[in-house]
Amino acid sequence: MSSGRKHEWRDNMPDGDIRLVTAKRQAGRWQFQSRLKSEDEWTPLDPFPLDDLLHLRELLWNKYQRNRLPYEQVQEIDALIEKADDQP
């Protein structure tokens, strides 16, 4: 199991464009970025939006269920969700 794995997904936007999102854990820290499919440059996201954290949590949970990543990574995202939920 590699802790530097990149997790990616796509969201369909209301205007028909596709939003690409990546989350990567490197050196014990999570890095998030997104871009529209029509764009070339990635935009770092800090803080990561709650909706995207919830999507990432589901993605990681599914990978954990298949023994593809450690449960600690799911717990790290749970902590980020709790922190984001506390913010106004």
C-alpha positions, 0 to 999 in steps of 0.5 A: 500500500502506497501512502503517496497514492493520488485519489481522483474523481470527476464532477459534472458542473451545471454548465456542462463542464467537467471538474477534475479533483485530485487529493494526494497524501504525501509526507503525512499531509493531504494536498488537494487541487482541482481544475475544469476539464477545459483548463490547463492549470490546476488550482490548489484548494486550501481549505478543501470544500466540505462537499469534496471532503465528503466525496473523498471520504466515500472514495477512501472508505471504498478503497479501505473496504478492499484493503487498498489503503490503511484505515488511518487515512480514512480517520485523517479525512474524518478529522478534516471533515469535523474541522471543516464542519466546525467552521462557519 
